[in-house]
Amino acid sequence: MTAWDGRGTGRVTGDGGVDVRAVRRWVRREVERLGADRLDLADVDLMVDEIATNALRYTDSRRPGGGVRAVVLMAADRVRVEITDDGGATSLPVVKVVAADAWAECGRGLAIVACLSDCWGFEVGRAAERPVTVWFEVARR
């Protein structure tokens, strides 16, 4: 079990639903505050973008005032980012096989997270809204 030395938790919202750029900025600030050495921040930014975009596209996080809860956990050898949507999704996260259309504009987000992270997963909350937390971990190299 990993001993997490640092933690940052916050909620990011927007007038027209979650603001993906604001989520990315918040996570980056927390990662830097907790000590971002030996970490590829561009990869972290991209994974946060993909997960927050899915929340915006598929959950109640897209509604006015909607948002996500973000958590950054730091350990000596790894960083974990968790993003929890507002619930209301009709399906669960899944890594899709890349379609034959190489120029398709959707369907690759979690495949990117799976490739860039050392591990990832999701948990479904017990509240009536069924919020989903998607998380990933990256090693500090």
Contacts in CASP RR format, 6 or more apart in sequence:
PFRMAT RR
TARGET T0000
AUTHOR 0000-0000-0000
METHOD contacts of the structure
MODEL  1
MTAWDGRGTGRVTGDGGVDVRAVRRWVRREVERLGADRLDLADVDLMVDE
IATNALRYTDSRRPGGGVRAVVLMAADRVRVEITDDGGATSLPVVKVVAA
DAWAECGRGLAIVACLSDCWGFEVGRAAERPVTVWFEVARR
2 75 0 8 1.000
2 77 0 8 1.000
2 78 0 8 1.000
2 80 0 8 1.000
3 75 0 8 1.000
3 76 0 8 1.000
4 73 0 8 1.000
4 74 0 8 1.000
4 75 0 8 1.000
4 80 0 8 1.000
5 74 0 8 1.000
5 75 0 8 1.000
5 76 0 8 1.000
6 34 0 8 1.000
6 73 0 8 1.000
6 74 0 8 1.000
6 75 0 8 1.000
7 34 0 8 1.000
7 71 0 8 1.000
7 72 0 8 1.000
7 73 0 8 1.000
7 74 0 8 1.000
8 30 0 8 1.000
8 33 0 8 1.000
8 34 0 8 1.000
8 71 0 8 1.000
8 72 0 8 1.000
8 73 0 8 1.000
9 69 0 8 1.000
9 70 0 8 1.000
9 71 0 8 1.000
9 72 0 8 1.000
10 26 0 8 1.000
10 69 0 8 1.000
10 70 0 8 1.000
10 71 0 8 1.000
11 67 0 8 1.000
11 68 0 8 1.000
11 69 0 8 1.000
11 70 0 8 1.000
12 18 0 8 1.000
12 19 0 8 1.000
12 22 0 8 1.000
12 23 0 8 1.000
12 26 0 8 1.000
12 67 0 8 1.000
12 68 0 8 1.000
12 70 0 8 1.000
13 19 0 8 1.000
13 65 0 8 1.000
13 66 0 8 1.000
13 67 0 8 1.000
14 22 0 8 1.000
14 64 0 8 1.000
14 65 0 8 1.000
14 66 0 8 1.000
14 67 0 8 1.000
15 64 0 8 1.000
15 65 0 8 1.000
16 62 0 8 1.000
16 63 0 8 1.000
16 64 0 8 1.000
16 65 0 8 1.000
16 66 0 8 1.000
17 56 0 8 1.000
17 61 0 8 1.000
17 62 0 8 1.000
17 63 0 8 1.000
17 64 0 8 1.000
17 65 0 8 1.000
17 66 0 8 1.000
17 67 0 8 1.000
18 52 0 8 1.000
18 55 0 8 1.000
18 56 0 8 1.000
18 61 0 8 1.000
18 62 0 8 1.000
18 66 0 8 1.000
18 67 0 8 1.000
18 68 0 8 1.000
18 85 0 8 1.000
20 49 0 8 1.000
20 52 0 8 1.000
20 53 0 8 1.000
20 56 0 8 1.000
23 48 0 8 1.000
23 52 0 8 1.000
23 68 0 8 1.000
23 70 0 8 1.000
23 83 0 8 1.000
24 45 0 8 1.000
24 48 0 8 1.000
24 49 0 8 1.000
24 52 0 8 1.000
26 70 0 8 1.000
27 44 0 8 1.000
27 45 0 8 1.000
27 48 0 8 1.000
27 70 0 8 1.000
27 72 0 8 1.000
27 81 0 8 1.000
28 41 0 8 1.000
28 44 0 8 1.000
28 45 0 8 1.000
28 48 0 8 1.000
30 70 0 8 1.000
30 72 0 8 1.000
31 39 0 8 1.000
31 41 0 8 1.000
31 44 0 8 1.000
31 72 0 8 1.000
31 74 0 8 1.000
31 79 0 8 1.000
31 81 0 8 1.000
32 41 0 8 1.000
34 72 0 8 1.000
34 74 0 8 1.000
34 79 0 8 1.000
35 74 0 8 1.000
37 140 0 8 1.000
38 140 0 8 1.000
38 141 0 8 1.000
39 79 0 8 1.000
39 138 0 8 1.000
39 140 0 8 1.000
39 141 0 8 1.000
40 138 0 8 1.000
43 116 0 8 1.000
43 138 0 8 1.000
44 79 0 8 1.000
44 81 0 8 1.000
44 138 0 8 1.000
46 112 0 8 1.000
46 116 0 8 1.000
47 81 0 8 1.000
47 112 0 8 1.000
47 113 0 8 1.000
47 116 0 8 1.000
47 117 0 8 1.000
47 136 0 8 1.000
48 70 0 8 1.000
48 81 0 8 1.000
48 83 0 8 1.000
50 109 0 8 1.000
50 110 0 8 1.000
50 112 0 8 1.000
50 113 0 8 1.000
51 83 0 8 1.000
51 113 0 8 1.000
51 134 0 8 1.000
51 136 0 8 1.000
52 68 0 8 1.000
52 83 0 8 1.000
53 109 0 8 1.000
54 85 0 8 1.000
54 93 0 8 1.000
54 109 0 8 1.000
54 110 0 8 1.000
54 134 0 8 1.000
55 61 0 8 1.000
55 62 0 8 1.000
55 67 0 8 1.000
55 68 0 8 1.000
55 83 0 8 1.000
55 85 0 8 1.000
55 86 0 8 1.000
56 62 0 8 1.000
57 106 0 8 1.000
58 85 0 8 1.000
58 89 0 8 1.000
58 90 0 8 1.000
58 91 0 8 1.000
59 85 0 8 1.000
59 86 0 8 1.000
59 87 0 8 1.000
59 88 0 8 1.000
59 89 0 8 1.000
59 131 0 8 1.000
59 132 0 8 1.000
60 66 0 8 1.000
60 85 0 8 1.000
60 86 0 8 1.000
60 87 0 8 1.000
60 88 0 8 1.000
60 129 0 8 1.000
61 67 0 8 1.000
61 68 0 8 1.000
61 85 0 8 1.000
61 86 0 8 1.000
61 87 0 8 1.000
63 86 0 8 1.000
66 86 0 8 1.000
67 85 0 8 1.000
67 86 0 8 1.000
68 83 0 8 1.000
68 84 0 8 1.000
68 85 0 8 1.000
68 86 0 8 1.000
69 82 0 8 1.000
69 83 0 8 1.000
69 84 0 8 1.000
70 81 0 8 1.000
70 82 0 8 1.000
70 83 0 8 1.000
70 84 0 8 1.000
71 80 0 8 1.000
71 81 0 8 1.000
71 82 0 8 1.000
71 83 0 8 1.000
71 84 0 8 1.000
72 79 0 8 1.000
72 80 0 8 1.000
72 81 0 8 1.000
73 79 0 8 1.000
73 80 0 8 1.000
73 81 0 8 1.000
73 82 0 8 1.000
76 140 0 8 1.000
77 139 0 8 1.000
77 140 0 8 1.000
78 118 0 8 1.000
78 137 0 8 1.000
78 138 0 8 1.000
78 139 0 8 1.000
78 140 0 8 1.000
79 137 0 8 1.000
79 138 0 8 1.000
79 140 0 8 1.000
80 135 0 8 1.000
80 136 0 8 1.000
80 137 0 8 1.000
81 135 0 8 1.000
81 136 0 8 1.000
81 137 0 8 1.000
82 133 0 8 1.000
82 134 0 8 1.000
82 135 0 8 1.000
83 133 0 8 1.000
83 134 0 8 1.000
83 135 0 8 1.000
84 131 0 8 1.000
84 132 0 8 1.000
84 133 0 8 1.000
85 131 0 8 1.000
85 132 0 8 1.000
85 133 0 8 1.000
86 129 0 8 1.000
86 131 0 8 1.000
87 127 0 8 1.000
87 129 0 8 1.000
87 130 0 8 1.000
87 131 0 8 1.000
87 132 0 8 1.000
88 129 0 8 1.000
88 130 0 8 1.000
88 131 0 8 1.000
89 130 0 8 1.000
89 132 0 8 1.000
92 122 0 8 1.000
92 124 0 8 1.000
92 132 0 8 1.000
93 110 0 8 1.000
93 121 0 8 1.000
93 122 0 8 1.000
93 132 0 8 1.000
93 134 0 8 1.000
94 110 0 8 1.000
95 110 0 8 1.000
95 111 0 8 1.000
95 114 0 8 1.000
96 107 0 8 1.000
96 108 0 8 1.000
96 110 0 8 1.000
96 111 0 8 1.000
98 107 0 8 1.000
98 108 0 8 1.000
98 111 0 8 1.000
99 107 0 8 1.000
110 120 0 8 1.000
110 134 0 8 1.000
113 120 0 8 1.000
113 134 0 8 1.000
113 136 0 8 1.000
114 120 0 8 1.000
116 136 0 8 1.000
116 138 0 8 1.000
117 136 0 8 1.000
117 137 0 8 1.000
117 138 0 8 1.000
118 137 0 8 1.000
118 138 0 8 1.000
118 139 0 8 1.000
119 136 0 8 1.000
119 137 0 8 1.000
120 134 0 8 1.000
120 135 0 8 1.000
120 136 0 8 1.000
120 137 0 8 1.000
121 134 0 8 1.000
121 135 0 8 1.000
121 136 0 8 1.000
122 132 0 8 1.000
122 133 0 8 1.000
122 134 0 8 1.000
122 135 0 8 1.000
123 132 0 8 1.000
123 133 0 8 1.000
123 135 0 8 1.000
124 130 0 8 1.000
124 131 0 8 1.000
124 132 0 8 1.000
125 131 0 8 1.000
125 132 0 8 1.000
125 133 0 8 1.000
END
